């Protein structure tokens, strides 16, 4: 994909195999995975598999998660973006979700919100997505705040493997 989104502080670009080391450093941190089934990655090969999966999403769905790079330092700080979900989640399938993940040292600085606003704008105005959806672990206060800050609203709470999640939706205001 040739798409690059830009915000005040961030460049959002496609995920590449050369990003594996920085993504591995983020995803091996147990704190990053506290609300993601507590399964931090153990080996960099898992990251390469994820990158290849995301690249396949670009090819098949013309969208996927993009890395977030700080303009000022050129440092990869995490990822954010849209995903066309083809797996069953909360009894739903074939929907667009918005998501993000940050290296712990960049938490609380507004980067996830900044990137997510850019992705909402792109998804609604360029892709004409009718409804954006998202899920957040009910105990993940920061992630729930971000989704609410960018305008999504909780429509229900559901259980997956005994874990409670909030389901969020936002209708496209431009349609």
C-alpha positions as CSV (number, residue, x, y, z in Angstrom):
1,X,0.0,0.0,0.0
2,X,1.2,3.5,-0.8
3,X,-1.0,5.1,1.9
4,X,0.6,7.3,4.6
5,X,-1.4,9.2,7.1
6,X,0.1,12.2,8.9
7,X,-1.0,13.9,12.1
8,X,0.6,16.7,14.1
9,X,3.1,14.3,15.7
10,X,2.8,11.0,13.9
11,X,3.4,9.3,10.6
12,X,1.2,6.3,10.1
13,X,2.6,3.9,7.5
14,X,2.3,0.3,6.5
15,X,3.9,-2.3,8.6
16,X,7.1,-3.8,7.2
17,X,9.3,-6.8,8.1
18,X,12.0,-4.3,9.0
19,X,9.7,-3.1,11.9
20,X,9.9,-6.5,13.6
21,X,12.5,-5.6,16.2
22,X,10.6,-2.6,17.5
23,X,7.3,-4.4,17.5
24,X,8.9,-7.3,19.3
25,X,10.2,-5.0,22.1
26,X,6.6,-3.7,22.5
27,X,4.8,-7.0,22.3
28,X,7.2,-8.9,24.7
29,X,6.2,-6.6,27.5
30,X,3.7,-8.3,29.8
31,X,2.2,-4.9,30.7
32,X,1.3,-4.3,27.1
33,X,-0.6,-7.6,27.1
34,X,-2.3,-7.3,30.4
35,X,-5.7,-6.8,28.8
36,X,-4.9,-9.0,25.7
37,X,-5.2,-12.4,27.2
38,X,-1.8,-12.0,29.1
39,X,0.1,-13.6,26.2
40,X,3.2,-11.5,25.4
41,X,5.2,-12.7,22.5
42,X,8.2,-14.9,23.4
43,X,10.0,-15.1,20.1
44,X,10.5,-12.6,17.3
45,X,9.3,-15.2,14.8
46,X,5.8,-14.5,16.2
47,X,6.1,-10.9,15.2
48,X,7.2,-11.8,11.7
49,X,4.1,-14.0,11.4
50,X,1.9,-11.0,12.6
51,X,3.5,-8.6,10.1
52,X,2.9,-11.1,7.2
53,X,-0.7,-11.5,8.3
54,X,-1.2,-7.7,8.4
55,X,0.4,-7.4,4.9
56,X,-2.0,-10.0,3.7
57,X,-4.8,-7.8,5.1
58,X,-3.5,-4.9,3.0
59,X,-3.6,-7.1,-0.1
60,X,-7.0,-8.7,0.6
61,X,-8.9,-5.8,2.2
62,X,-7.0,-2.7,1.1
63,X,-6.6,-1.8,4.8
64,X,-4.9,-3.0,8.0
65,X,-3.0,-1.9,11.0
66,X,-0.2,0.7,10.4
67,X,2.8,1.5,12.5
68,X,2.9,4.8,14.3
69,X,6.2,6.7,13.9
70,X,7.1,9.8,15.9
71,X,7.9,12.5,13.3
72,X,10.3,14.2,15.6
73,X,12.5,11.2,16.4
74,X,11.5,8.7,13.6
75,X,10.9,6.2,16.4
76,X,8.3,3.4,16.0
77,X,6.1,3.7,19.0
78,X,3.3,1.2,18.2
79,X,0.6,0.6,15.7
80,X,-2.9,1.8,15.0
81,X,-5.4,1.4,12.2
82,X,-8.5,-0.2,10.7
83,X,-9.0,-3.9,10.2
84,X,-11.7,-5.6,8.2
85,X,-12.5,-8.4,10.6
86,X,-13.3,-11.8,9.0
87,X,-13.4,-13.7,12.3
88,X,-16.3,-14.0,14.6
89,X,-16.1,-11.5,17.5
90,X,-19.1,-10.9,19.7
91,X,-21.3,-12.8,17.3
92,X,-20.3,-10.4,14.5
93,X,-18.3,-11.0,11.4
94,X,-17.2,-8.9,8.4
95,X,-17.0,-5.5,10.1
96,X,-14.4,-2.8,10.4
97,X,-12.7,-2.2,13.7
98,X,-10.4,0.5,14.9
99,X,-7.5,-0.5,17.1
100,X,-4.2,0.6,18.5
101,X,-1.3,-0.7,20.6
102,X,1.6,1.4,22.1
103,X,4.9,0.6,23.6
104,X,4.5,1.2,27.3
105,X,6.9,4.2,27.4
106,X,4.5,6.1,25.1
107,X,1.4,5.5,27.1
108,X,-0.6,8.5,28.4
109,X,0.7,11.0,25.8
110,X,-2.4,11.1,23.5
111,X,-0.8,9.2,20.6
112,X,-3.4,6.5,20.4
113,X,-6.2,9.1,20.3
114,X,-4.3,11.2,17.7
115,X,-3.8,8.2,15.4
116,X,-7.4,7.0,15.9
117,X,-8.9,10.3,15.0
118,X,-6.9,10.2,11.7
119,X,-8.1,6.7,11.0
120,X,-11.7,7.5,11.8
121,X,-11.5,10.4,9.3
122,X,-10.0,8.2,6.7
123,X,-12.4,5.3,7.3
124,X,-15.5,7.5,7.2
125,X,-14.6,10.0,4.5
126,X,-12.4,8.0,2.1
127,X,-13.5,4.4,2.6
128,X,-17.1,5.3,3.4
129,X,-17.3,2.7,6.2
130,X,-20.9,2.9,7.5
131,X,-20.1,1.8,11.1
132,X,-16.8,1.7,13.0
133,X,-16.6,-0.9,15.7
134,X,-14.2,-1.7,18.5
135,X,-13.8,-3.8,21.6
136,X,-12.0,-3.1,24.8
137,X,-11.5,-5.2,27.9
138,X,-13.9,-3.8,30.5
139,X,-11.0,-3.3,33.0
140,X,-8.8,-1.5,30.5
141,X,-9.6,2.0,31.7
142,X,-7.2,3.8,29.3
143,X,-8.4,2.0,26.2
144,X,-12.1,2.5,27.1
145,X,-11.3,6.3,27.6
146,X,-9.6,6.5,24.1
147,X,-12.6,4.9,22.4
148,X,-15.0,7.2,24.1
149,X,-12.8,10.2,23.4
150,X,-12.8,9.5,19.7
151,X,-16.6,9.3,19.7
152,X,-17.4,5.6,19.9
153,X,-20.2,4.6,22.3
154,X,-20.6,1.4,24.2
155,X,-23.5,-0.6,22.8
156,X,-23.1,-3.8,24.9
157,X,-20.8,-5.8,27.1
158,X,-20.1,-9.4,26.2
159,X,-18.0,-12.3,27.5
160,X,-15.4,-14.1,25.5
161,X,-13.8,-17.1,27.2
162,X,-15.0,-15.8,30.6
163,X,-13.4,-12.3,30.0
164,X,-15.7,-9.2,30.0
165,X,-15.4,-6.8,27.0
166,X,-17.1,-3.6,26.1
167,X,-18.4,-3.3,22.5
168,X,-18.3,0.1,20.8
169,X,-19.8,1.5,17.7
170,X,-19.9,4.8,15.8
171,X,-22.0,5.4,12.7
172,X,-20.5,7.3,9.9
173,X,-21.7,10.9,10.2
174,X,-20.9,11.7,6.6
175,X,-23.3,9.1,5.1
